[in-house]
Amino acid sequence: MFAMLFSMLLEATGSVSVMGAAIGAGLAAIGAGLGIGKIGGSAMEGIARQPEAAGRIQTAMLIIAALIEAVALFAAVICLLVATA
């Protein structure tokens, strides 16, 4: 089953490096989505427990979310560079 799927993907992409780059970019996007979701949930839980600290929690949440997005973008760019090399 896996061998058949692998051969179909290899035919569609043309090379293993392109297929690996696509999988890597997809994993980077999934990881970023899970990370930001976890941050958002934890921030809402923290704000619910201490409403007076909402401003500080929200600021930290936005900074960390931006850093996660930057790492995900960097990973996607590296995957595209690997695919075109």
Biopython code that builds the backbone (N, CA, C, O; Angstrom):
import numpy as np
from Bio.PDB.StructureBuilder import StructureBuilder

atoms = [
    (1, "MET", "N", (0.827, -1.191, 0.000)),
    (1, "MET", "CA", (0.000, 0.000, 0.000)),
    (1, "MET", "C", (0.872, 1.256, 0.000)),
    (1, "MET", "O", (0.679, 2.159, -0.815)),
    (2, "PHE", "N", (1.845, 1.301, 0.938)),
    (2, "PHE", "CA", (2.717, 2.461, 1.016)),
    (2, "PHE", "C", (3.582, 2.585, -0.232)),
    (2, "PHE", "O", (3.830, 3.693, -0.708)),
    (3, "ALA", "N", (4.039, 1.460, -0.762)),
    (3, "ALA", "CA", (4.884, 1.492, -1.960)),
    (3, "ALA", "C", (4.106, 2.030, -3.155)),
    (3, "ALA", "O", (4.657, 2.754, -3.983)),
    (4, "MET", "N", (2.834, 1.679, -3.244)),
    (4, "MET", "CA", (2.013, 2.164, -4.344)),
    (4, "MET", "C", (1.777, 3.675, -4.212)),
    (4, "MET", "O", (1.839, 4.396, -5.207)),
    (5, "LEU", "N", (1.515, 4.148, -3.018)),
    (5, "LEU", "CA", (1.319, 5.574, -2.788)),
    (5, "LEU", "C", (2.602, 6.346, -3.078)),
    (5, "LEU", "O", (2.575, 7.413, -3.692)),
    (6, "PHE", "N", (3.736, 5.786, -2.624)),
    (6, "PHE", "CA", (5.031, 6.424, -2.874)),
    (6, "PHE", "C", (5.321, 6.520, -4.359)),
    (6, "PHE", "O", (5.800, 7.553, -4.828)),
    (7, "SER", "N", (5.040, 5.464, -5.109)),
    (7, "SER", "CA", (5.307, 5.506, -6.552)),
    (7, "SER", "C", (4.385, 6.497, -7.261)),
    (7, "SER", "O", (4.802, 7.151, -8.216)),
    (8, "MET", "N", (3.141, 6.615, -6.807)),
    (8, "MET", "CA", (2.230, 7.592, -7.413)),
    (8, "MET", "C", (2.689, 9.017, -7.131)),
    (8, "MET", "O", (2.649, 9.871, -8.017)),
    (9, "LEU", "N", (3.127, 9.277, -5.899)),
    (9, "LEU", "CA", (3.632, 10.606, -5.564)),
    (9, "LEU", "C", (4.910, 10.918, -6.324)),
    (9, "LEU", "O", (5.115, 12.055, -6.750)),
    (10, "LEU", "N", (5.760, 9.939, -6.498)),
    (10, "LEU", "CA", (7.002, 10.140, -7.231)),
    (10, "LEU", "C", (6.733, 10.462, -8.695)),
    (10, "LEU", "O", (7.416, 11.298, -9.286)),
    (11, "GLU", "N", (5.737, 9.800, -9.281)),
    (11, "GLU", "CA", (5.361, 10.112, -10.664)),
    (11, "GLU", "C", (4.813, 11.530, -10.782)),
    (11, "GLU", "O", (5.113, 12.232, -11.747)),
    (12, "ALA", "N", (4.013, 11.954, -9.805)),
    (12, "ALA", "CA", (3.379, 13.270, -9.864)),
    (12, "ALA", "C", (4.389, 14.394, -9.673)),
    (12, "ALA", "O", (4.291, 15.431, -10.329)),
    (13, "THR", "N", (5.354, 14.202, -8.788)),
    (13, "THR", "CA", (6.296, 15.279, -8.494)),
    (13, "THR", "C", (7.518, 15.252, -9.378)),
    (13, "THR", "O", (8.073, 16.308, -9.682)),
    (14, "GLY", "N", (7.948, 14.108, -9.791)),
    (14, "GLY", "CA", (9.100, 14.023, -10.682)),
    (14, "GLY", "C", (10.400, 13.689, -9.984)),
    (14, "GLY", "O", (11.293, 13.117, -10.609)),
    (15, "SER", "N", (10.542, 14.021, -8.719)),
    (15, "SER", "CA", (11.765, 13.676, -7.994)),
    (15, "SER", "C", (11.468, 13.545, -6.507)),
    (15, "SER", "O", (10.474, 14.057, -5.993)),
    (16, "VAL", "N", (12.363, 12.846, -5.846)),
    (16, "VAL", "CA", (12.186, 12.621, -4.420)),
    (16, "VAL", "C", (12.413, 13.916, -3.641)),
    (16, "VAL", "O", (11.774, 14.126, -2.610)),
    (17, "SER", "N", (13.303, 14.782, -4.105)),
    (17, "SER", "CA", (13.573, 16.018, -3.369)),
    (17, "SER", "C", (12.362, 16.945, -3.367)),
    (17, "SER", "O", (12.091, 17.605, -2.364)),
    (18, "VAL", "N", (11.642, 16.999, -4.464)),
    (18, "VAL", "CA", (10.440, 17.835, -4.522)),
    (18, "VAL", "C", (9.368, 17.272, -3.588)),
    (18, "VAL", "O", (8.680, 18.017, -2.890)),
    (19, "MET", "N", (9.242, 15.954, -3.590)),
    (19, "MET", "CA", (8.256, 15.331, -2.715)),
    (19, "MET", "C", (8.638, 15.555, -1.249)),
    (19, "MET", "O", (7.772, 15.854, -0.426)),
    (20, "GLY", "N", (9.901, 15.415, -0.921)),
    (20, "GLY", "CA", (10.351, 15.653, 0.448)),
    (20, "GLY", "C", (10.152, 17.099, 0.872)),
    (20, "GLY", "O", (9.777, 17.375, 2.012)),
    (21, "ALA", "N", (10.404, 18.020, -0.052)),
    (21, "ALA", "CA", (10.207, 19.435, 0.247)),
    (21, "ALA", "C", (8.729, 19.733, 0.496)),
    (21, "ALA", "O", (8.392, 20.508, 1.391)),
    (22, "ALA", "N", (7.860, 19.126, -0.287)),
    (22, "ALA", "CA", (6.421, 19.340, -0.087)),
    (22, "ALA", "C", (5.967, 18.782, 1.255)),
    (22, "ALA", "O", (5.181, 19.418, 1.957)),
    (23, "ILE", "N", (6.450, 17.611, 1.612)),
    (23, "ILE", "CA", (6.098, 17.031, 2.911)),
    (23, "ILE", "C", (6.647, 17.900, 4.039)),
    (23, "ILE", "O", (5.960, 18.126, 5.036)),
    (24, "GLY", "N", (7.875, 18.386, 3.892)),
    (24, "GLY", "CA", (8.471, 19.247, 4.914)),
    (24, "GLY", "C", (7.704, 20.543, 5.099)),
    (24, "GLY", "O", (7.490, 20.980, 6.230)),
    (25, "ALA", "N", (7.288, 21.162, 3.999)),
    (25, "ALA", "CA", (6.516, 22.406, 4.094)),
    (25, "ALA", "C", (5.161, 22.148, 4.753)),
    (25, "ALA", "O", (4.678, 22.963, 5.538)),
    (26, "GLY", "N", (4.560, 21.019, 4.430)),
    (26, "GLY", "CA", (3.284, 20.667, 5.054)),
    (26, "GLY", "C", (3.422, 20.427, 6.544)),
    (26, "GLY", "O", (2.573, 20.857, 7.325)),
    (27, "LEU", "N", (4.486, 19.741, 6.947)),
    (27, "LEU", "CA", (4.713, 19.510, 8.373)),
    (27, "LEU", "C", (5.005, 20.814, 9.116)),
    (27, "LEU", "O", (4.592, 20.988, 10.263)),
    (28, "ALA", "N", (5.716, 21.726, 8.459)),
    (28, "ALA", "CA", (5.986, 23.030, 9.088)),
    (28, "ALA", "C", (4.681, 23.799, 9.308)),
    (28, "ALA", "O", (4.495, 24.421, 10.354)),
    (29, "ALA", "N", (3.783, 23.756, 8.327)),
    (29, "ALA", "CA", (2.501, 24.454, 8.461)),
    (29, "ALA", "C", (1.640, 23.816, 9.549)),
    (29, "ALA", "O", (0.992, 24.519, 10.323)),
    (30, "ILE", "N", (1.633, 22.488, 9.606)),
    (30, "ILE", "CA", (0.856, 21.800, 10.643)),
    (30, "ILE", "C", (1.414, 22.125, 12.024)),
    (30, "ILE", "O", (0.660, 22.397, 12.958)),
    (31, "GLY", "N", (2.740, 22.094, 12.148)),
    (31, "GLY", "CA", (3.365, 22.409, 13.431)),
    (31, "GLY", "C", (3.067, 23.819, 13.890)),
    (31, "GLY", "O", (2.802, 24.051, 15.069)),
    (32, "ALA", "N", (3.109, 24.766, 12.959)),
    (32, "ALA", "CA", (2.798, 26.156, 13.317)),
    (32, "ALA", "C", (1.342, 26.295, 13.753)),
    (32, "ALA", "O", (1.042, 26.999, 14.717)),
    (33, "GLY", "N", (0.456, 25.634, 13.052)),
    (33, "GLY", "CA", (-0.956, 25.695, 13.424)),
    (33, "GLY", "C", (-1.218, 25.108, 14.800)),
    (33, "GLY", "O", (-1.974, 25.674, 15.590)),
    (34, "LEU", "N", (-0.594, 23.978, 15.084)),
    (34, "LEU", "CA", (-0.762, 23.370, 16.406)),
    (34, "LEU", "C", (-0.150, 24.241, 17.498)),
    (34, "LEU", "O", (-0.724, 24.383, 18.578)),
    (35, "GLY", "N", (1.010, 24.820, 17.219)),
    (35, "GLY", "CA", (1.665, 25.667, 18.209)),
    (35, "GLY", "C", (0.863, 26.914, 18.539)),
    (35, "GLY", "O", (0.713, 27.275, 19.706)),
    (36, "ILE", "N", (0.350, 27.564, 17.513)),
    (36, "ILE", "CA", (-0.434, 28.778, 17.739)),
    (36, "ILE", "C", (-1.761, 28.447, 18.420)),
    (36, "ILE", "O", (-2.244, 29.220, 19.247)),
    (37, "GLY", "N", (-2.343, 27.315, 18.079)),
    (37, "GLY", "CA", (-3.562, 26.888, 18.759)),
    (37, "GLY", "C", (-3.328, 26.636, 20.237)),
    (37, "GLY", "O", (-4.148, 27.009, 21.076)),
    (38, "LYS", "N", (-2.208, 26.003, 20.552)),
    (38, "LYS", "CA", (-1.863, 25.746, 21.958)),
    (38, "LYS", "C", (-1.624, 27.057, 22.702)),
    (38, "LYS", "O", (-2.053, 27.210, 23.845)),
    (39, "ILE", "N", (-0.938, 28.003, 22.056)),
    (39, "ILE", "CA", (-0.692, 29.306, 22.680)),
    (39, "ILE", "C", (-2.010, 30.034, 22.947)),
    (39, "ILE", "O", (-2.220, 30.578, 24.031)),
    (40, "GLY", "N", (-2.888, 30.038, 21.954)),
    (40, "GLY", "CA", (-4.179, 30.720, 22.122)),
    (40, "GLY", "C", (-5.007, 30.121, 23.239)),
    (40, "GLY", "O", (-5.602, 30.846, 24.037)),
    (41, "GLY", "N", (-5.048, 28.791, 23.298)),
    (41, "GLY", "CA", (-5.809, 28.126, 24.354)),
    (41, "GLY", "C", (-5.239, 28.408, 25.729)),
    (41, "GLY", "O", (-5.978, 28.676, 26.676)),
    (42, "SER", "N", (-3.920, 28.345, 25.836)),
    (42, "SER", "CA", (-3.285, 28.608, 27.125)),
    (42, "SER", "C", (-3.461, 30.064, 27.548)),
    (42, "SER", "O", (-3.650, 30.354, 28.730)),
    (43, "ALA", "N", (-3.398, 30.969, 26.591)),
    (43, "ALA", "CA", (-3.590, 32.383, 26.915)),
    (43, "ALA", "C", (-5.018, 32.643, 27.400)),
    (43, "ALA", "O", (-5.222, 33.382, 28.363)),
    (44, "MET", "N", (-5.993, 32.043, 26.739)),
    (44, "MET", "CA", (-7.375, 32.240, 27.182)),
    (44, "MET", "C", (-7.599, 31.650, 28.569)),
    (44, "MET", "O", (-8.341, 32.209, 29.377)),
    (45, "GLU", "N", (-6.956, 30.523, 28.839)),
    (45, "GLU", "CA", (-7.062, 29.922, 30.165)),
    (45, "GLU", "C", (-6.410, 30.815, 31.223)),
    (45, "GLU", "O", (-6.937, 30.974, 32.324)),
    (46, "GLY", "N", (-5.263, 31.390, 30.879)),
    (46, "GLY", "CA", (-4.582, 32.286, 31.808)),
    (46, "GLY", "C", (-5.370, 33.557, 32.063)),
    (46, "GLY", "O", (-5.421, 34.043, 33.193)),
    (47, "ILE", "N", (-5.986, 34.099, 31.017)),
    (47, "ILE", "CA", (-6.798, 35.302, 31.180)),
    (47, "ILE", "C", (-8.040, 34.996, 32.014)),
    (47, "ILE", "O", (-8.477, 35.830, 32.807)),
    (48, "ALA", "N", (-8.610, 33.797, 31.835)),
    (48, "ALA", "CA", (-9.781, 33.431, 32.628)),
    (48, "ALA", "C", (-9.427, 33.293, 34.109)),
    (48, "ALA", "O", (-10.246, 33.590, 34.978)),
    (49, "ARG", "N", (-8.213, 32.846, 34.387)),
    (49, "ARG", "CA", (-7.800, 32.680, 35.787)),
    (49, "ARG", "C", (-7.391, 34.001, 36.431)),
    (49, "ARG", "O", (-7.646, 34.231, 37.613)),
    (50, "GLN", "N", (-6.753, 34.873, 35.638)),
    (50, "GLN", "CA", (-6.304, 36.166, 36.165)),
    (50, "GLN", "C", (-6.675, 37.273, 35.178)),
    (50, "GLN", "O", (-5.840, 37.676, 34.369)),
    (51, "PRO", "N", (-7.888, 37.760, 35.229)),
    (51, "PRO", "CA", (-8.321, 38.789, 34.276)),
    (51, "PRO", "C", (-7.501, 40.077, 34.361)),
    (51, "PRO", "O", (-7.379, 40.793, 33.367)),
    (52, "GLU", "N", (-6.946, 40.376, 35.515)),
    (52, "GLU", "CA", (-6.169, 41.615, 35.648)),
    (52, "GLU", "C", (-4.848, 41.552, 34.882)),
    (52, "GLU", "O", (-4.243, 42.594, 34.630)),
    (53, "ALA", "N", (-4.387, 40.363, 34.506)),
    (53, "ALA", "CA", (-3.131, 40.217, 33.761)),
    (53, "ALA", "C", (-3.381, 40.027, 32.266)),
    (53, "ALA", "O", (-2.489, 39.583, 31.544)),
    (54, "ALA", "N", (-4.571, 40.354, 31.801)),
    (54, "ALA", "CA", (-4.934, 40.091, 30.408)),
    (54, "ALA", "C", (-4.015, 40.815, 29.421)),
    (54, "ALA", "O", (-3.642, 40.239, 28.399)),
    (55, "GLY", "N", (-3.651, 42.039, 29.703)),
    (55, "GLY", "CA", (-2.802, 42.804, 28.784)),
    (55, "GLY", "C", (-1.430, 42.188, 28.616)),
    (55, "GLY", "O", (-0.927, 42.081, 27.497)),
    (56, "ARG", "N", (-0.816, 41.781, 29.724)),
    (56, "ARG", "CA", (0.517, 41.177, 29.650)),
    (56, "ARG", "C", (0.472, 39.815, 28.972)),
    (56, "ARG", "O", (1.366, 39.473, 28.197)),
    (57, "ILE", "N", (-0.569, 39.038, 29.263)),
    (57, "ILE", "CA", (-0.702, 37.713, 28.649)),
    (57, "ILE", "C", (-0.916, 37.845, 27.151)),
    (57, "ILE", "O", (-0.317, 37.109, 26.367)),
    (58, "GLN", "N", (-1.770, 38.783, 26.751)),
    (58, "GLN", "CA", (-2.054, 38.967, 25.332)),
    (58, "GLN", "C", (-0.817, 39.437, 24.576)),
    (58, "GLN", "O", (-0.571, 38.985, 23.458)),
    (59, "THR", "N", (-0.044, 40.324, 25.161)),
    (59, "THR", "CA", (1.176, 40.805, 24.513)),
    (59, "THR", "C", (2.174, 39.670, 24.323)),
    (59, "THR", "O", (2.754, 39.517, 23.248)),
    (60, "ALA", "N", (2.369, 38.881, 25.363)),
    (60, "ALA", "CA", (3.289, 37.743, 25.256)),
    (60, "ALA", "C", (2.795, 36.737, 24.224)),
    (60, "ALA", "O", (3.586, 36.171, 23.469)),
    (61, "MET", "N", (1.475, 36.516, 24.196)),
    (61, "MET", "CA", (0.904, 35.569, 23.242)),
    (61, "MET", "C", (1.160, 36.023, 21.810)),
    (61, "MET", "O", (1.529, 35.212, 20.960)),
    (62, "LEU", "N", (0.970, 37.301, 21.536)),
    (62, "LEU", "CA", (1.176, 37.806, 20.174)),
    (62, "LEU", "C", (2.639, 37.734, 19.756)),
    (62, "LEU", "O", (2.940, 37.414, 18.606)),
    (63, "ILE", "N", (3.543, 38.025, 20.671)),
    (63, "ILE", "CA", (4.972, 37.950, 20.336)),
    (63, "ILE", "C", (5.380, 36.514, 20.044)),
    (63, "ILE", "O", (6.092, 36.260, 19.072)),
    (64, "ILE", "N", (4.946, 35.587, 20.857)),
    (64, "ILE", "CA", (5.301, 34.182, 20.645)),
    (64, "ILE", "C", (4.669, 33.652, 19.367)),
    (64, "ILE", "O", (5.307, 32.894, 18.637)),
    (65, "ALA", "N", (3.427, 34.035, 19.080)),
    (65, "ALA", "CA", (2.777, 33.603, 17.845)),
    (65, "ALA", "C", (3.518, 34.132, 16.620)),
    (65, "ALA", "O", (3.647, 33.427, 15.619)),
    (66, "ALA", "N", (4.004, 35.366, 16.695)),
    (66, "ALA", "CA", (4.767, 35.919, 15.574)),
    (66, "ALA", "C", (6.078, 35.168, 15.384)),
    (66, "ALA", "O", (6.498, 34.936, 14.251)),
    (67, "LEU", "N", (6.725, 34.789, 16.472)),
    (67, "LEU", "CA", (7.969, 34.014, 16.358)),
    (67, "LEU", "C", (7.713, 32.640, 15.754)),
    (67, "LEU", "O", (8.514, 32.159, 14.952)),
    (68, "ILE", "N", (6.620, 32.009, 16.125)),
    (68, "ILE", "CA", (6.280, 30.704, 15.553)),
    (68, "ILE", "C", (6.005, 30.838, 14.058)),
    (68, "ILE", "O", (6.450, 30.007, 13.266)),
    (69, "GLU", "N", (5.279, 31.872, 13.675)),
    (69, "GLU", "CA", (5.014, 32.096, 12.251)),
    (69, "GLU", "C", (6.305, 32.335, 11.478)),
    (69, "GLU", "O", (6.449, 31.869, 10.347)),
    (70, "ALA", "N", (7.244, 33.058, 12.080)),
    (70, "ALA", "CA", (8.524, 33.307, 11.409)),
    (70, "ALA", "C", (9.291, 32.016, 11.198)),
    (70, "ALA", "O", (9.872, 31.807, 10.133)),
    (71, "VAL", "N", (9.302, 31.153, 12.190)),
    (71, "VAL", "CA", (9.992, 29.864, 12.045)),
    (71, "VAL", "C", (9.310, 29.004, 10.985)),
    (71, "VAL", "O", (9.989, 28.334, 10.207)),
    (72, "ALA", "N", (7.984, 29.013, 10.944)),
    (72, "ALA", "CA", (7.262, 28.242, 9.937)),
    (72, "ALA", "C", (7.538, 28.778, 8.534)),
    (72, "ALA", "O", (7.704, 28.002, 7.593)),
    (73, "LEU", "N", (7.586, 30.094, 8.393)),
    (73, "LEU", "CA", (7.901, 30.679, 7.091)),
    (73, "LEU", "C", (9.324, 30.326, 6.678)),
    (73, "LEU", "O", (9.574, 30.010, 5.515)),
    (74, "PHE", "N", (10.260, 30.378, 7.628)),
    (74, "PHE", "CA", (11.644, 30.008, 7.345)),
    (74, "PHE", "C", (11.721, 28.552, 6.883)),
    (74, "PHE", "O", (12.442, 28.240, 5.935)),
    (75, "ALA", "N", (10.984, 27.663, 7.543)),
    (75, "ALA", "CA", (10.977, 26.253, 7.160)),
    (75, "ALA", "C", (10.401, 26.060, 5.765)),
    (75, "ALA", "O", (10.917, 25.257, 4.988)),
    (76, "ALA", "N", (9.343, 26.784, 5.441)),
    (76, "ALA", "CA", (8.755, 26.668, 4.106)),
    (76, "ALA", "C", (9.709, 27.177, 3.030)),
    (76, "ALA", "O", (9.793, 26.586, 1.953)),
    (77, "VAL", "N", (10.425, 28.260, 3.305)),
    (77, "VAL", "CA", (11.399, 28.798, 2.344)),
    (77, "VAL", "C", (12.531, 27.810, 2.135)),
    (77, "VAL", "O", (12.962, 27.591, 1.002)),
    (78, "ILE", "N", (13.017, 27.212, 3.211)),
    (78, "ILE", "CA", (14.082, 26.218, 3.081)),
    (78, "ILE", "C", (13.599, 25.027, 2.254)),
    (78, "ILE", "O", (14.342, 24.516, 1.417)),
    (79, "CYS", "N", (12.367, 24.582, 2.480)),
    (79, "CYS", "CA", (11.820, 23.479, 1.692)),
    (79, "CYS", "C", (11.735, 23.835, 0.219)),
    (79, "CYS", "O", (12.030, 23.002, -0.639)),
    (80, "LEU", "N", (11.332, 25.067, -0.085)),
    (80, "LEU", "CA", (11.264, 25.484, -1.487)),
    (80, "LEU", "C", (12.669, 25.573, -2.104)),
    (80, "LEU", "O", (12.856, 25.227, -3.271)),
    (81, "LEU", "N", (13.643, 26.031, -1.333)),
    (81, "LEU", "CA", (15.006, 26.068, -1.838)),
    (81, "LEU", "C", (15.546, 24.673, -2.107)),
    (81, "LEU", "O", (16.267, 24.463, -3.082)),
    (82, "VAL", "N", (15.208, 23.728, -1.261)),
    (82, "VAL", "CA", (15.642, 22.343, -1.475)),
    (82, "VAL", "C", (14.981, 21.783, -2.730)),
    (82, "VAL", "O", (15.612, 21.056, -3.497)),
    (83, "ALA", "N", (13.723, 22.119, -2.935)),
    (83, "ALA", "CA", (13.000, 21.607, -4.095)),
    (83, "ALA", "C", (13.548, 22.142, -5.408)),
    (83, "ALA", "O", (13.558, 21.428, -6.411)),
    (84, "THR", "N", (13.999, 23.379, -5.413)),
    (84, "THR", "CA", (14.483, 23.977, -6.660)),
    (84, "THR", "C", (15.965, 23.745, -6.893)),
    (84, "THR", "O", (16.461, 24.016, -7.987)),
    (85, "ALA", "N", (16.687, 23.248, -5.889)),
    (85, "ALA", "CA", (18.134, 23.039, -6.053)),
    (85, "ALA", "C", (18.443, 21.774, -6.818)),
    (85, "ALA", "O", (19.611, 21.456, -7.040)),
]
sb = StructureBuilder()
sb.init_structure("model")
sb.init_model(0)
sb.init_chain("A")
sb.init_seg("    ")
for serial, (resi, resn, name, xyz) in enumerate(atoms, 1):
    if name == "N":
        sb.init_residue(resn, " ", resi, " ")
    sb.init_atom(name, np.array(xyz, "f"), 0.0, 1.0, " ", f" {name:<3s}", serial, name[0])
structure = sb.get_structure()
